[in-house]
Amino acid sequence: MDRSCRLWDAETVRWGRVRAAMADEFPLLGSPAIATLTPANLMLAAVIWLGYVGGLFVGRIVVPGPIRPGSVLRDGSRKSYKLNGLALMGVLGLFLATGQATGLFPLVTVYRLFWPLFAVANVWSFLHTAYLYVAGKRRRAAAGGSSPGLVHDLWFGVELNPELFGVDVKMFAYIPSLLGLWVLNLSFAAAQWEALGHLTLRMWLYQGFFTIYIINYFQFEYGMLHTWDVIAENFGFMLVWGDYVLVPFFYSICGWWLVGYLEPMPAWQAPLLVLLFAVGMWVFRGANEQKHRYKENPGVKIWGKPAETIGGKLLVSGFWGIGRKLNYTGELMVYFAWTLTTGFQSIVPYILPLWLVALFTHRAWRDEQRCRGKYGALWEAYCQRARFRMIPFVY
């Protein structure tokens, strides 16, 4: 018993010293040691940002990728898209690895420039919105269309699918958004590695979960062609700011928290988090994939049986026969899996998943109102079959 106490005390002292050293060298974001908003830092951040977004935009044009047709849009048209997000992730990964190995662009630079990059991303969002508004108004005037008003056009956007050099800029925005989130997370790992010479188990799990999630997203990139954002939402400040600011800088909150959080994780917790993440991915991607496959081929088999529907419109096979929004449930499980790597010392890392709980709950309710109005009695019959929204026997 005494020996165990001595070992525990020694471990506590060791981590206390490491934490004190890191507080001097790599404090949490917001500390004065992180690059401040000086003109020089803002200029450097602007150069990095423009190179990053511009490089990906050029890559979207020149890097090969499969061409997939999108959904029929509200005006009856149907566009085709080049989907090379996974290839661009590979190219970006090679660039980052080269920069890290040669010292020409160490990843910790992104960590140090977090706030200048955040400021530049916000400015970019305003400028991009202004460009979309001016270009969209010009094309709308040429077509003889009318405007709902300035505020509406700026916030929601003027055009459904604005293009630049043949690239759908709304669909493109997902690329710098999610890859920017990935790069920020990698920079947090680089900061911890530089300070400690290794990564904590918490950081390893977090980086692994997030990298798998983003790779899987680009494997399923064609699924974005059938989302509400792409089909029905105009491209204005709401989506621009969400893609270029909210996702990379807010969704990475757990990563920057882990940089300075050095409490050892009990080994038994790791397999439980891996299991939570794996089941969440299975439900999340599995449900979305089932619906996508059915839309492309109503005769598809799901879980070994021909797809079953109500009225030939509402899928009740697989996950969709259990719950009406289990894809949301799976995604929340994924987010809680990597958030739980931060422990329970602060509510801050949990702001994102808790916000998503509220968002998804409201979205599930909103979608149900829309579907009830669209399908009427068929929807009521579907609800009798798939009794739960997101959590079986609870909600």
C-alpha positions in Angstrom: 0.0 0.0 0.0 2.8 2.4 0.9 4.7 1.5 -2.2 1.6 2.2 -4.4 1.2 5.6 -2.7 4.8 6.5 -3.3 4.5 5.5 -7.0 1.3 7.5 -7.4 2.9 10.5 -5.7 6.0 10.2 -7.9 3.8 10.1 -11.0 1.9 13.1 -9.9 5.1 15.1 -9.3 6.5 14.1 -12.7 3.4 15.2 -14.5 3.3 18.3 -12.5 6.8 19.2 -13.6 6.0 18.4 -17.3 2.9 20.6 -17.0 4.8 23.5 -15.6 7.4 23.2 -18.4 4.7 23.1 -21.0 2.9 26.1 -19.4 6.1 28.1 -20.2 6.6 26.8 -23.7 3.2 25.8 -25.1 0.4 27.2 -23.0 -3.3 26.7 -24.0 -4.6 28.9 -26.7 -5.3 32.4 -25.5 -2.0 32.7 -23.6 0.3 35.6 -24.5 2.8 33.1 -25.8 0.5 32.3 -28.8 1.0 34.7 -31.7 -0.9 37.9 -31.1 -2.8 39.9 -33.7 0.1 42.0 -34.8 0.3 43.2 -38.5 3.2 40.9 -39.1 1.4 37.9 -37.7 -1.8 38.7 -39.6 0.2 39.1 -42.8 1.9 35.8 -42.4 -1.5 34.1 -41.5 -3.0 35.7 -44.7 -0.3 34.4 -46.9 -0.7 30.9 -45.4 -4.5 31.1 -45.7 -4.5 32.2 -49.3 -1.9 29.7 -50.2 -3.9 26.9 -48.5 -7.3 27.8 -50.0 -5.9 28.8 -53.4 -3.8 25.6 -53.6 -6.8 23.4 -52.8 -8.9 25.3 -55.4 -6.3 24.7 -58.1 -6.1 21.1 -57.0 -9.9 20.8 -57.3 -9.5 21.6 -61.0 -6.3 19.7 -61.9 -6.2 16.7 -59.6 -8.1 13.7 -61.2 -11.2 12.4 -59.5 -14.4 10.5 -60.4 -17.3 12.4 -61.9 -20.6 11.8 -60.2 -24.1 13.2 -61.0 -25.8 15.2 -58.3 -29.5 15.3 -57.3 -32.1 17.0 -59.4 -32.1 20.6 -58.2 -35.2 22.8 -57.5 -35.0 24.3 -61.0 -35.0 20.8 -62.6 -31.4 20.9 -63.5 -28.8 18.2 -62.6 -25.1 19.0 -62.3 -22.1 16.7 -62.3 -19.2 17.1 -59.9 -15.6 16.0 -59.8 -15.0 14.4 -56.4 -11.3 14.3 -55.6 -11.4 15.3 -51.9 -9.6 12.1 -50.8 -6.8 12.7 -53.4 -6.5 16.3 -52.2 -6.2 15.1 -48.6 -3.3 12.8 -49.7 -1.6 15.7 -51.6 -2.0 18.0 -48.6 -0.7 15.3 -46.2 2.4 14.8 -48.4 3.0 18.6 -48.4 2.7 18.8 -44.6 4.9 15.8 -44.1 7.6 17.3 -46.3 7.3 20.7 -44.6 7.6 19.0 -41.2 10.6 16.8 -42.2 12.5 19.6 -43.9 11.7 22.3 -41.3 10.4 24.6 -44.1 6.9 24.5 -42.7 6.7 22.9 -39.2 3.1 22.1 -38.2 3.5 23.9 -34.9 3.4 27.1 -36.9 -0.4 26.6 -37.4 -0.8 26.1 -33.6 1.1 29.3 -32.9 -0.8 31.3 -35.5 -4.2 30.1 -34.3 -5.7 33.5 -33.5 -4.3 35.3 -36.6 -5.6 32.5 -38.8 -8.9 32.7 -37.1 -9.0 36.5 -37.8 -8.0 36.0 -41.4 -10.7 33.3 -41.9 -13.3 35.7 -40.7 -12.2 38.4 -43.0 -12.1 35.9 -45.8 -15.7 34.9 -45.0 -16.9 38.5 -45.3 -15.0 39.2 -48.5 -16.1 35.9 -50.1 -19.7 36.7 -49.2 -19.4 40.1 -50.8 -18.0 38.5 -54.0 -20.9 36.0 -54.1 -23.4 38.8 -53.5 -22.0 41.1 -56.3 -21.5 38.2 -58.8 -24.9 36.7 -58.0 -26.8 40.0 -58.3 -25.2 40.6 -61.7 -26.3 37.2 -63.0 -29.7 37.5 -61.4 -30.3 40.9 -63.0 -29.2 39.5 -66.4 -31.8 36.8 -66.0 -34.5 39.2 -64.9 -34.9 37.9 -61.4 -36.0 39.7 -58.3 -34.4 40.1 -54.8 -35.9 39.3 -51.4 -33.7 42.0 -49.9 -30.1 42.9 -49.0 -29.9 41.2 -45.6 -31.6 38.0 -47.0 -29.3 37.9 -50.0 -26.1 38.4 -47.9 -27.1 35.8 -45.2 -28.7 33.1 -47.3 -27.0 33.9 -50.6 -28.2 34.9 -54.0 -27.4 31.8 -56.0 -27.9 28.1 -55.4 -24.8 26.8 -57.1 -22.3 29.7 -57.9 -19.3 28.6 -60.0 -15.8 30.0 -60.5 -13.7 28.6 -63.3 -16.1 25.7 -63.6 -15.9 24.8 -59.9 -19.0 24.8 -57.8 -17.7 27.0 -54.9 -20.4 25.7 -52.4 -19.4 22.1 -52.9 -15.7 23.1 -52.9 -16.0 24.9 -49.5 -16.3 21.5 -47.8 -12.7 20.8 -48.8 -10.8 23.6 -47.0 -13.3 23.3 -44.2 -12.7 19.7 -43.2 -9.0 19.6 -44.3 -8.5 22.8 -42.3 -9.9 21.1 -39.3 -7.5 18.2 -39.9 -4.5 20.5 -40.2 -5.4 22.3 -37.0 -5.7 19.1 -35.1 -2.3 17.9 -36.5 -0.8 21.1 -35.4 -1.9 20.5 -31.8 -0.2 17.1 -31.9 2.9 18.7 -33.3 2.9 21.2 -30.4 2.6 18.5 -27.8 5.3 16.4 -29.5 7.7 19.3 -29.6 7.2 20.0 -25.9 7.2 16.4 -24.6 9.0 14.3 -27.3 6.0 12.1 -27.5 2.2 12.2 -27.6 -0.1 11.2 -24.7 -2.5 8.3 -25.2 -5.3 10.8 -25.1 -3.8 12.7 -28.1 -3.1 9.5 -30.0 -6.7 8.4 -29.7 -8.1 11.9 -30.6 -5.9 12.2 -33.7 -6.7 8.6 -34.8 -10.5 9.1 -34.4 -10.5 12.4 -36.2 -8.2 11.3 -39.1 -10.4 8.2 -39.7 -13.5 10.4 -39.6 -12.2 12.8 -42.2 -10.9 10.1 -44.5 -14.2 8.3 -44.3 -16.0 11.6 -45.1 -14.1 11.9 -48.3 -14.6 8.3 -49.1 -18.3 9.1 -48.9 -17.9 12.5 -50.6 -20.6 11.6 -53.1 -23.1 11.5 -50.3 -22.8 15.3 -49.9 -24.4 15.7 -53.4 -27.7 14.6 -51.9 -27.7 16.8 -48.7 -30.1 19.6 -48.1 -27.2 22.2 -48.2 -26.2 21.2 -51.7 -29.7 20.6 -53.1 -31.7 23.5 -51.6 -29.5 26.1 -49.7 -28.2 29.1 -51.5 -24.5 29.9 -50.8 -24.3 33.0 -48.6 -22.6 34.1 -45.4 -24.4 31.5 -43.3 -22.8 28.6 -45.1 -19.5 30.5 -46.0 -18.8 31.3 -42.3 -19.9 27.9 -41.2 -17.5 26.2 -43.6 -14.4 28.4 -43.3 -14.6 29.5 -39.6 -17.1 27.4 -37.5 -16.0 23.9 -38.6 -12.2 24.2 -38.5 -11.8 26.5 -35.5 -14.7 25.4 -33.3 -14.8 21.7 -34.1 -11.1 21.5 -33.1 -11.7 22.7 -29.5 -10.9 19.3 -28.0 -7.5 19.2 -29.8 -6.2 22.4 -28.4 -7.5 21.4 -24.9 -5.4 18.2 -25.1 -2.2 20.0 -25.9 -1.8 20.9 -22.2 -3.9 18.2 -20.6 -1.4 15.7 -19.4 -3.2 13.5 -16.9 -2.5 9.9 -17.8 -5.5 8.0 -19.2 -6.2 4.6 -17.5 -5.5 1.9 -20.1 -8.9 0.3 -19.7 -10.6 3.5 -21.0 -8.9 3.3 -24.4 -10.7 0.2 -25.8 -14.1 1.5 -24.5 -13.6 4.8 -26.5 -12.5 2.8 -29.5 -15.6 0.7 -29.3 -17.8 3.8 -28.9 -16.2 5.4 -31.9 -16.4 2.2 -34.0 -20.1 1.7 -33.3 -20.8 5.3 -33.9 -19.1 5.3 -37.3 -21.0 2.1 -38.2 -24.4 3.6 -37.3 -23.6 7.0 -38.8 -22.1 6.0 -42.1 -24.1 2.8 -42.3 -27.4 4.7 -42.1 -26.4 7.3 -44.6 -25.0 4.7 -47.0 -28.2 2.6 -46.9 -30.3 5.6 -47.8 -27.9 6.6 -50.6 -27.8 3.2 -52.1 -31.6 2.9 -52.0 -31.9 6.3 -53.8 -29.6 5.1 -56.5 -31.2 1.7 -56.8 -34.5 0.9 -55.2 -33.9 -2.8 -55.7 -30.8 -2.8 -53.5 -30.4 -5.4 -50.7 -29.9 -4.0 -47.2 -28.7 -6.3 -44.5 -29.1 -9.2 -46.9 -32.8 -8.5 -47.8 -34.4 -6.5 -50.6 -35.0 -2.9 -49.5 -38.5 -2.5 -48.0 -40.5 0.7 -48.1 -43.8 2.2 -47.1 -45.7 3.4 -50.1 -42.6 3.0 -52.3 -41.2 6.2 -50.8 -40.1 5.8 -47.2 -37.3 3.3 -46.5 -37.9 1.0 -43.6 -35.0 -1.4 -44.1 -31.8 -1.5 -42.0 -31.3 1.4 -39.6 -34.2 3.2 -41.1 -36.7 0.6 -39.8 -35.4 1.1 -36.3 -35.1 4.9 -35.9 -35.9 7.9 -38.0 -32.7 9.7 -37.4 -30.1 7.1 -36.2 -27.6 8.7 -38.5 -27.6 11.7 -36.1 -27.2 9.2 -33.2 -24.2 7.6 -34.7 -22.6 11.0 -35.4 -23.1 12.1 -31.8 -21.5 8.9 -30.6 -18.4 9.7 -32.8 -18.2 13.2 -31.3 -18.5 12.0 -27.8 -15.8 9.4 -28.3 -13.1 11.9 -29.1 -14.4 14.4 -26.6 -14.2 11.9 -23.8 -10.4 11.7 -24.4 -10.3 15.1 -22.6 -11.6 13.7 -19.3 -14.0 15.5 -17.1 -12.0 18.4 -15.6 -13.8 21.1 -17.7 -17.0 21.6 -19.6 -15.1 23.5 -22.4 -14.3 20.5 -24.6 -18.0 19.3 -24.3 -19.4 22.6 -25.7 -19.3 21.1 -29.3 -21.1 17.8 -28.7 -23.6 19.4 -26.3 -24.3 22.0 -29.0 -24.7 19.3 -31.5 -27.2 17.4 -29.3 -29.4 20.5 -29.3 -28.8 21.1 -33.0 -29.6 17.6 -34.1 -32.6 17.3 -31.7 -34.1 20.5 -33.2 -33.2 19.4 -36.8 -34.8 16.0 -36.2 -38.0 17.7 -35.0 -37.9 20.2 -38.0 -37.3 17.4 -40.5 -40.3 15.5 -39.1 -42.6 18.6 -39.5 -41.5 18.9 -43.1 -41.9 15.1 -43.8 -45.3 15.1 -42.1 -46.5 17.8 -44.4 -45.0 16.2 -47.5 -46.0 12.5 -47.0 -49.1 12.8 -44.8 -50.5 9.4 -43.9 -47.5 7.6 -45.2 -45.3 9.5 -42.6 -47.7 8.5 -39.8 -47.4 4.8 -40.9 -43.6 5.1 -41.1 -43.5 6.5 -37.5 -45.5 3.5 -36.4 -42.8 1.3 -37.9 -39.7 3.3 -36.9 -40.9 4.3 -33.5 -37.8 6.2 -32.3 -36.2 9.4 -33.6 -32.6 9.2 -32.3 -32.4 7.1 -29.1 -34.3 3.8 -29.0 -36.9 3.8 -26.1 -35.9 7.3 -25.1 -36.4 9.8 -28.0 
